[in-house]
Amino acid sequence: EAAVERRAGPLARDGGGGAAAAGGLSLRVNDFEIEYTPAGKVSQFYSDLSVVDDLSGRQLQRKRISVNDPLRVNGLTIYQTSWGMSALRVRVDGADRALRLPLADLAAVPAFEQANGGGDDKTWGTFVPAPGSVLRGERRGATVVAKDMQQVYVYGEDGQFVGVRRVTSGKPIEAGGMTLVIEGIEGSTGVQVKSDPGVPYVYAGFGGLMLTTVLSYASHAQVWALEREGVLLIGGRSNRAKLAFADELGAVASALPR
């Protein structure tokens, strides 16, 4: 599952429903995937995107983009820029339905940033309230922290570390007086839409510059002749090899019948 990180701007507006619109087009996020190295580090992340025409609803183009492999359509370039986590799905005490809890970016919390030594590690967290604690006004539950979409770290009410669970394991863990089963993490993707209508003119100007540069190295000459009262006047000019041109022009003039 995937969501899209939205940022309003002159070329994009919040289209709702996981779509960002730009210039009569809607950008739909179909799927999001993160690829990891054997060491567990993020290797690459991918977004499956569709560009849809707002008027007809027709899909104009679809592509799975990644960093340095953007999607280009109708003068727009869509880059993969970032990734994140949007929500945690957790089942509490064997409930029929899993809770979907939003994940907060802990790097934006000053206290966490200071405790983390100012590192750039991505970390998200959420609080899982114990059943009935919210209605009673109690702050009871467990804290779940994630650094990637593969595993989570669970802490009890007192902040003590309880254990680690892989997201796909389905194994329960006791924390905060309840039994938790982590069912999944929903990722979010950050994309950048870039449009520069002046690019074709820049390339056209560059092409013209290259053409005139090449032509400037080509040798060309001009010759004029004027006959007046039986006298023939010959003149000319050349952009290169001026001495050789003068000798050649003199030879031509000498070869003319008198």
Secondary structure, DSSP 4 states (H G I P E B T S, - for coil): -EEE----BTTBEE-STTEEEETTEEEEEEEEEEEE-TTS-EEEEEEEEEEEETTT--EEEEEEEETTB-EEETTEEEEEEEEEEEEEEEEETT-SS-EEEEPEEGGGSHHHHHHTTT-----EEEEEEPTTTTTTT---EEEEEESSSSEEEEE-TTS-EEEEEETTT---EEETTEEEEEEEEEEEEEEEEEE-TTHHHHHHHHHHHHHHHHHHHS--EEEEEEEETTEEEEEEEESS-HHHHHHHHHHHHHHS--
